[in-house]
């Protein structure tokens, strides 16, 4: 799960500390590969905050994502609070699909946050 934002230096790649938690909890056979990708890509890390956690809980309360997939809501909460340009994910079930995008947008608009593009890696690669 990566976030993309454009700043004065051009496009920047970010992850949230939620991703670091997920990597730390990954199966031992996968963890070295995931850590290697992070070392090579060297994304900036956005930290969760009380504000992003409240927004994630609003997604769960609004049934945008089920409680057991709360980490997906946490990713979107961090990205929305940071106002990044896009959240990039392969998670088509809970994030990258039209229905979910609309639901995330409805919560964000209702609570005063910007809408966020939730896109697949392919959409970034072909720019």
C-alpha positions in Angstrom: 0.0 0.0 0.0 1.7 3.2 -1.2 0.5 6.8 -1.3 1.5 9.2 -3.9 1.8 12.9 -3.5 3.1 15.7 -5.7 5.2 18.4 -4.1 7.8 20.9 -5.1 10.2 18.0 -5.8 7.8 16.2 -8.0 6.0 13.0 -7.3 6.8 11.4 -3.9 6.1 8.0 -2.6 4.8 7.4 0.9 3.7 4.6 3.1 2.0 4.7 6.4 3.3 3.2 9.6 0.4 0.8 9.2 2.4 -0.8 6.3 5.4 -1.1 8.6 3.2 -2.9 11.1 1.9 -5.2 8.4 5.5 -6.0 7.2 6.6 -6.7 10.8 3.7 -9.1 11.1 4.2 -10.8 7.7 5.1 -14.5 7.6 8.8 -15.1 8.2 9.3 -16.4 4.6 7.9 -13.2 3.1 9.3 -10.6 5.5 12.8 -10.3 4.0 11.4 -9.7 0.5 9.0 -7.0 1.7 11.7 -5.3 3.7 14.0 -5.4 0.7 11.4 -3.6 -1.4 11.0 -0.9 1.2 14.8 -0.4 1.3 15.0 -0.1 -2.4 12.0 2.2 -2.9 12.8 4.3 0.3 9.3 5.8 0.7 8.6 8.5 3.3 6.6 7.3 6.2 3.4 9.0 7.3 2.4 8.3 10.9 -1.0 7.4 12.1 -2.6 10.1 14.3 -5.6 10.3 16.6 -7.3 12.2 13.7 -6.6 9.4 11.1 -7.7 6.7 13.6 -11.0 8.6 14.2 -11.5 8.8 10.4 -10.8 5.0 10.1 -13.3 4.3 12.8 -15.9 6.4 10.9 -15.3 4.2 7.8 -15.9 1.1 9.9 -19.0 2.6 11.6 -20.3 3.6 8.2 -19.7 0.0 7.0 -17.3 1.1 4.2 -15.1 -1.8 5.4 -15.9 -4.6 7.8 -14.4 -4.4 11.3 -12.1 -7.3 10.7 -10.5 -5.4 7.8 -10.0 -2.3 9.9 -6.4 -1.9 8.7 -7.7 -1.1 5.2 -9.7 1.8 6.8 -6.5 2.8 8.7 -4.6 3.1 5.4 -7.3 5.3 3.9 -7.5 7.4 7.1 -3.8 8.2 7.1 -3.9 9.0 3.3 -7.0 11.2 3.7 -5.7 13.2 6.7 -2.4 13.7 4.9 -4.3 14.8 1.7 -2.1 12.7 -0.6 -3.0 12.6 -4.3 -3.7 8.9 -4.4 -3.6 5.7 -2.4 -2.1 2.9 -4.6 -3.2 -0.7 -3.8 -3.8 -4.1 -5.2 -6.6 -4.6 -2.7 -9.6 -4.7 -5.2 -12.0 -6.2 -2.6 -11.8 -3.5 0.0 -10.2 -0.5 -1.6 -9.8 -0.3 -5.4 -13.3 -0.6 -6.7 -16.0 1.9 -7.6 -18.4 1.1 -4.8 -15.8 1.4 -2.0 -14.3 4.6 -3.5 -17.8 6.2 -3.4 -18.3 5.1 0.2 -14.9 6.4 1.3 -15.7 9.7 -0.5 -19.0 10.0 1.2 -17.5 9.7 4.6 -14.7 12.1 3.7 -17.0 14.7 2.4 -19.4 14.4 5.3 -16.5 14.9 7.8 -14.7 17.6 5.9 -11.8 15.7 4.3 -10.8 15.7 0.7 -11.8 12.9 -1.7 -8.9 10.6 -2.4 -8.1 8.7 -5.5 -7.8 5.0 -4.7 -6.1 3.4 -7.7 -4.2 0.3 -8.8 -0.4 0.2 -9.4 -1.1 -0.1 -13.1 -2.7 3.3 -13.2 0.5 4.8 -11.8 2.9 2.9 -14.0 1.3 4.0 -17.3 1.4 7.7 -16.6 
